[in-house]
Amino acid sequence: MSFTLCSSYAIISTAGKYADSGAIASNQLLSEFCDEAEGEICETTGADWVTNYSSVQTLVKPALANCCACLAAIKLISYDPSGYTNLEEASFITDVLRDTAVRIMKPLSDRTNANLLQGV
């Protein structure tokens, strides 16, 4: 599954400049975070966006990428939040990212919204 819905760069940039440099340098760790995020999106929405990615409408792909980057970035920030100014800053960022991911997944979960789920 790794890096189907978003890139490692998207995860790193979404986490921000204070994300742990060791975690950022670990492709294995970023891949794990991405796999977990992709699985969460598929589980929450009830659709296998990863396997059916080539069938996903072009306009939906950026939303999936943003959602995946947000969820994986939360994992990256949580891995070691000590680089952020304080824990409140890290917590605020993860709250914003979680809210964004939930907002994106809501219409993706609606099985009656055929224009988003065409081919999936």
Secondary structure, DSSP 8 states (H G I E B T S, - for coil): -TTSSS-HHHHHHHH-TTS-HHHHH-HHHHHHHHHHHHHHHHHHHTS-TTTTGGGS-TTTHHHHHHHHHHHHHHHHHHH-GGGSSSHHHHHHHHHHHHHHHHHHHHHHH-TT-HHHHTT-
